[in-house]
Amino acid sequence: MRALRAALLLLAVNACSSRPPVEETAVVRAGDFGAGVEKSRLEADVLTLARAHLEDTPIDCTAFDLEQVNLEHHPLCNITREKARQLIRARFQSLGYTVIEQKAEGPTWPTTNVIAEVRGSEHPEQVVVVGAHYDAFYSGADDNSSGVAAMLEMARLAAGKRFARTLRFVGFDLEELGLVGSTRFVRTLPGEEIVASIVFDCIGYKDARPGAQLGLPGFPIPNTGDFIAAIANEQSRPRLEELYALGSRLDFVSLRGAVAPIDGSGPFSGNLMRSDHAPFWLEGHSALFLTDTANFRNPHYHRETDVPSTLDYDFLAGVTRLSAAGIAYWAEGPLP
């Protein structure tokens, strides 16, 4: 995830205060779906993805202006993605999905987004998106093998089931170079209604020690890093409120929310735009950004030390369970 400098500013303001009622049978159905998440699978996938990044060939960083820099140790020269893309594709296929690779050329970087979906049985034109970028610095355990693992686990739970709306899982390419894959994905969407989206970026690091969570002077941000942050804009506020309502009933993980003004592009919230939810917001689509706050909590962010052993897999499982409940609620399923 690109740096979130001052990103937690809005966690102190406009945080969800209203929790709309949710119908009991829908809560039970969503909760049962989320409870199917298996921590052991998440941990195994993070390990596999991190190993794949270490064994991959980094991008050619000679395209960057990196004069007087030791290229061997520069983070930009340690971005990998190809083996992670292959893993995502193979996993989707093993679950029975028809995989689409959305390829796009660009002036510098071609991209490939990896897509699988469960077509809605009643309202297929209404879509719920689950996304995570698969490019990473170094082994990228938290950023963003944690998010990819959550997406893959949710795809496993959804495989072979029926939902009223379409569920679409997307591995985004080259987030780290400026949200390239997600921007190309959103700009080529057909005439569909994006009912809801969850975008994962760094969701596996927890540190409950006082002082572990960095904040900003004058804002009541907790100093313990034991929550998952969910960021919305005004259009996405209803989805955040619904996720809060589900979270308060299901108690999978501690959730704190923030709502960026209007579409999120204003001067006071620009730093909340630095992941793959931002292109959705700018094109007028609903999207929630889930994050452990990255460099505000995780000292291994964008470093060689971002390795699987630093993650809290109980925390990651809780985030994934709540998110799975959310997509089941929004997609209205699984159906009998």
N, C-alpha and C positions, 0 to 999 in steps of 0.2 A: 504494500500500500504506500502511495506517495505520502510524504510527510504531512502530518496533521497539525501543523503549528497553529496554536490557539483554537483548535477545533472544538474543545470542550466548553467554549464560552457559552453556547446556547443550551448546554445541559442544565444550566441554572435558571433559564427562562423559558417560558412557554412549554415546560415539560407537561406531559399529559396529566390533566387534573380530572378530566371526565372519563368515566369508564362505562361505555354503553352496555346495556343488557345484552347478553347473548343467550340464545335459546339452549335449554339444558341438554336436550338430546344432541345438538350440534357440538356442545362442549365435550360431552362424553365420547362422541364419535371422533372428534379431533384429538382428544387426549389419548384415546386408545391407539390411534394411528401414531402419534408421537412417541408413545411408550414403547413402540416396537424398535426404536433406535438401539443399537448394540454398541456399547463403548469399545469392546474389543475390535470390532470392525473398523471403527474410526481410527483407533490407534494403529492398527495394521496398515490402513491406507496412508496415514501420515508417514509412517516409516517407509513404505514403498515409494511414495511420491518424493520424499526427501532424498532417498537413495538414487532415484532416477535423475533428479536434478544434479547430484554430484557426479554421476556417470555421464552426463550429457555434454555436448559441445556448446560452449557459450556463443552468444551472438557475436558478430564481427563488430567490435567497437571502434574500428578505424573510421567509421562513419561519423563519429563524434569529434568535436574539437577538444581534444584532451592533451594539449601541449604541456610539456614539463610535468607529466603525471606518470607514475609507475602503473602502467596498464595492467600488469599482472594482478595488482591488488585493488584496482579501482572497481567499485561496485558495478558500474555500468558494463564492465568487461566480464562480469560474472553472472549475467542473466541467461537463464536457460528456459526452454519451453517444449522442445520437440518430443522428448521422451514422455513428459507429462501429458502432452496431447495424445500420444499413442495409448497411454494407459487409460485415459478417460474414454477414448473411443472404444477400446477393447472391453472396458467394464460395461459401458452402455450396451454393446452388442451381446455380451454374455447374459445380460438381463432381459434380452429379447427385444430391445428397441431397434428401430430403424434409425440409423445415425445419419445426420446431415452435417457435412463440413462446409461451413460458409466461408469461402475463400475470397479474399479481396486483395487487389494490388494497390500499392501506394507509391508515392514519389521516393520513399526510402524503404519502408518496411511492408512487405506483404503480411497478411494476417489470416489465421484460420480459427474461426469460432466453431466449437463442437457442440452439436445440438441433438437432443433427444426429447420426445414428448409422448404423453398419454393424451390422445385426442378426446375431447369432451364428448360425452354421449348425449347431452341435451343442448348445450350452448357452446359448440366447438369454436365459435368466433370470439368467445370471451376467454382470455388467457391469463394464467397465473405463472409468473416467471421465477425461477430460482437460478441465480447466477453466481459464479466465482471465477476470478482470473487464475490461470494456471501457469503464467510465467513467474519466475522467482529469482531473487538474488541468492547466490550460494545454494544451500539446501532448502531454504525457504519453508521451514516447518510451520511457523505461525503465519507467515506471509508468503504464500497463501495456501500451503498444503492443508492447513486446518479447514479453510473454507471449501476447498475442493473435496475433501473427505466428507464434510457435511452434505454437500450437494450429492455426492455419489451414494451416501447412505439413504438420503431421502428418495433418490431415484430407485434404489433397491426396494424400499417400502412401497412405492407407487406402482412398481412393475406388475402388470397383469390385473390391476384393479381398475374400477370404473369411477369416474368423476363427472359431475355435471358439466364442468368447465374444463378447458384444456390445461394441462400441466406441462410446462416446457422447462427443461433443464439445459443450461448453457454454460460451457466453459469458455470464458473470454480470453482472448489473446492480447498480449502486450499492454496490459494495464500500466505496467511500470514505466512505459515510455510515453504516457499521456493519454490513457484510456482509449487506445487506438481501436482495439477489437470491439469494445462495447459501443463506441460511437458509430462504427460501421454497421453493427447489428441494428441499432435503433433506427438509423437513417434508411434502412432497407426493409423495415417492417411492412408487411402488407396491411390492408385496411382492417386491422383487428382492434379490439378493445382490450387494453392491458388493465385487467381488473386489479391486480396486485403484483408486486415484485418484491423479492427479498434478494439482496446482494450481500454476499459474505466477503469480508476482507479482514483477516487477523481476528480469529474468534476462539483461540485456544489457550491464551495466556492469562493466568490468574495469580494474583499475589495479594493476600488478605492482610499483610503486615501494615500497620499504620505508617503512612508516608510513602508507600509503594506506588500509589496513584498520584501522579502529578496533576496540578490544577493551575488556576490563575488567581492572583490576589483579588480578593473582594467578591469572589463567587463561591457559593456553598457547594463545591464539588467534593464528594467523599474522598478521603485520603487513603482509602483501602481499595485495591483493585480486584474486587470480588463480584463485579456486576458486568453484564453485557450491555453496551450502549446501542440503542436503536434510534437512528436519525431519520427524520421525515422532513418534507416541505409541507406547505399548506395543503396542496392537493393530496398528499399522502397521509395527512393527519388522521383520517378515519381508520386507515389500516393500522396505524400505530396505536390508536385507542383500542381497536379490537384485539391487537396482540397483547396489550396491557390487560384487557379484560380476561383473555384466555390465560395469561400468565398468572394473574391473581387467583384464578380458580385451580390451575393445574400445578403450580409451584415447582416447575422444573428448574428454574434458574432465576437469579435476581436480575431484574431488567430496569434500566433507566433510559428515559426517552428525551428527545429534544426535537423541536420543530423549528426549522429555519424559515425565516419570513418569505412569503410569496413563493417564488419558484426555487429559492435557495441561492440565487446568483448575486445577491446584494453584497455590498462592501463589508458587512459585519458577519457574513456567513460564508464567504468565498472559500475558506479553508475546509468547510464541510463538503466541498464538491470534489474532493480528490480521490474518488474511487468510482467504480463502474456504475453506480446509481446516478451519477451526475448527468450523463447523456439522456437517461430516461426523464429526469426532471426537466431538462431544457427542451425536450420535445413534447412536454405536456403529459407524460405518463406517470402513473403512481409507482413509487419505489421506496422501500425501506433499506437503509444501510445498517447492517449489524457488524459491530467491531468491538474488540477488547480495548480499543483506543490506541493500539500500536505504540509509538514512541512515548506516549504519555504514561505508559505502564511497563512496557517490555524493553529492557535494556539491550536485548539482542536484535532489535529491529534493524533490518538491512545490514546485518553483520554475519560473519562466518559462524558465529555462535548461535544463530537461530536454528537450533537442532531439535529433533523430536523429544529428547529427554527433558527439555525445558517446559514442555506443555503440561497442562492439567487436564487429563482426559475425562475426569468426572465433570468438570466445567464444560468442556467441549461437548460432551454427551448431553448435558442440560440445555445448552444453546441449540443443539440440533433437534432435540425433542420439542422444545417450544416452537422452533421454526417449522418443524414438520406438522405440528398441530395447527399452526397458522395457515399453511398452504392447504391442508385438508379442509379447514373451515372456509377459506376463500373459494376453493374449487368445488365445494359442496360434495364431499365424499369421504371415504370410499362408499360407493353405493352398493346395495345388495346385488 
